[in-house]
Amino acid sequence: MATTSCDVAIVGAGLGGCFLALLLGRRGRHVVVVEQAPSVPSGGADFLKPPGLRVLARHGMAHLIERHGLRRDVIRYYHDGEPIKECRFPDGGFLIRPYRELVELIYASCAMEGVEFRFDASIDDIVIEDGHVEELALSNGDRLRAGVVIGADGTKSAVREALGIEQRTMPYERLLMRVATVPLSASVAQLNRLYFSSEGWLAYLYPINQDQARVFVGLPPEDDKEIFQDGIPALLDELKKFVTDSSDAFDFLQPATWQRIKVSSLRLSAYHKGNAALLGSAAFACHPMTGMGMSYTLHDAELLADVICAAGGDHELLDRLLYARYEPRRHAHRQLIDYGDALAATFRDRDAYLAAFRPDLHVHGEAAAALLPG
Ligand SMILES: Cc1cc2nc3c(=O)[nH]c(=O)nc-3n(C[C@H](O)[C@H](O)[C@H](O)COP(=O)(O)OP(=O)(O)OC[C@H]3O[C@@H](n4cnc5c(N)ncnc54)[C@H](O)[C@@H]3O)c2cc1C
């Protein structure tokens, strides 16, 4: 049992925690990352949109991240089998790279900056005195004393709970999500296609590398029980009703292993308290249809790194800077969460979905959205 002192303790070695650790390590801060799992997480995210790519480029990471990733610049949308829209991404488009690979690359870069990782170690207790986190007690008995504590510990964040920050979690109850990894077929290799149906189903098919594809299926909860729990041959019958240009993938879908994914939105009343702040899915969660969660998280990590370095160990200054520069991120996040809610609520209705669709937010994220009306 040992007590370690450090400049910054980060709870959670996902994208947000690892990227922040990298930025702080590069600026000479002593950073300890505590992760409950034996390795970085696998998650469900595959798309890194232009805003996130730009953040990585600013830190010299773009080349490394893109080396084995796939670039795409069009998504074609269908409703009840008919093409209704193409969303185009300029300047090289977006990157497809499975979450675990992305996080592993950033994690590996942390090693060169002296960041310390404690895997298989969760948080048993968070000692707070006078509104400041004084100490983290780890499950292995070790203790961590840090000038700044970051909760990058996902949607069920223990740091958020300890800080007592008010939260609103809303599960997307009308749409259950399932995902499978299957062999790549020609139509999926050709184009990303996202199908919606007026019966409340969706199917998204895209490649994740030269050999494999990811397939997301969303469906009403009452259909999920019938299709996935009582036997999946009926899955193909349902998909054939609205998935028109990807039939060469059908043979792969029936034998696939379909994992269920819980998706909720998360809104908070604050992102920090004293010397502790929340990052990534601990701070906000939106519907994955926006494809922007990682981009915003990378930008937030960049901002947090600047604030922590500018405060230079002064607790009062840190608190003030977090208020002034980090808390306003809640407005951008709220806009994204509202947008995800609108997409999830309208996709059954073709016209309502097209009216809700925001190319500015979808492609460029907050920067463009701030410049354009409505
Ligand atoms: C189905 C799905 C698809 C998505 N697709 C996309 C996409 O295509 N593009 C996109 O930009 N975004 C997408 N997102 C959002 C994206 O996944 C998140 O924005 C991103 O993963 C946030 O990273 P994070 O570091 O906060 O969280 P996480 O990756 O969740 O990391 C949290 C880490 O904290 C650890 N942890 C938790 N509790 C503790 C504890 N008490 N002690 C120690 N460690 C702890 C966990 O084990 C985990 O490793 C998707 C989300 C979902 C749910």
The ligand as a Gaussian input file, in Angstrom:
#p B3LYP/6-31G(d) Opt

LIG

0 1
 C      -22.852000       2.747000     -29.539000
 C      -22.038000       3.994000     -29.576000
 C      -21.456000       4.379000     -30.766000
 C      -20.714000       5.560000     -30.811000
 N      -20.190000       5.927000     -31.995000
 C      -19.482000       7.074000     -32.074000
 C      -18.874000       7.443000     -33.307000
 O      -18.954000       6.724000     -34.322000
 N      -18.179000       8.613000     -33.349000
 C      -18.034000       9.408000     -32.239000
 O      -17.390000      10.461000     -32.337000
 N      -18.566000       9.055000     -31.040000
 C      -19.273000       7.909000     -30.930000
 N      -19.775000       7.521000     -29.731000
 C      -19.438000       8.320000     -28.519000
 C      -18.021000       7.945000     -28.010000
 O      -17.991000       6.557000     -27.766000
 C      -17.687000       8.726000     -26.727000
 O      -17.791000      10.105000     -26.994000
 C      -16.260000       8.436000     -26.246000
 O      -16.069000       7.060000     -26.110000
 C      -16.013000       9.112000     -24.904000
 O      -14.791000       8.661000     -24.365000
 P      -14.561000       8.524000     -22.801000
 O      -13.082000       8.484000     -22.616000
 O      -15.335000       9.519000     -22.064000
 O      -15.310000       7.197000     -22.318000
 P      -15.053000       5.637000     -22.255000
 O      -14.449000       5.063000     -23.474000
 O      -16.368000       5.108000     -21.812000
 O      -13.981000       5.433000     -21.102000
 C      -14.313000       5.417000     -19.737000
 C      -13.294000       4.530000     -19.036000
 O      -13.441000       4.691000     -17.626000
 C      -13.280000       3.422000     -17.008000
 N      -13.925000       3.485000     -15.688000
 C      -15.250000       3.583000     -15.413000
 N      -15.451000       3.649000     -14.077000
 C      -14.227000       3.594000     -13.501000
 C      -13.773000       3.601000     -12.140000
 N      -14.629000       3.727000     -11.122000
 N      -12.447000       3.508000     -11.898000
 C      -11.555000       3.415000     -12.944000
 N      -11.930000       3.387000     -14.245000
 C      -13.252000       3.486000     -14.513000
 C      -13.948000       2.465000     -17.978000
 O      -13.525000       1.129000     -17.771000
 C      -13.484000       3.038000     -19.329000
 O      -12.261000       2.474000     -19.737000
 C      -20.542000       6.355000     -29.640000
 C      -21.130000       5.965000     -28.438000
 C      -21.870000       4.799000     -28.405000
 C      -22.500000       4.398000     -27.098000

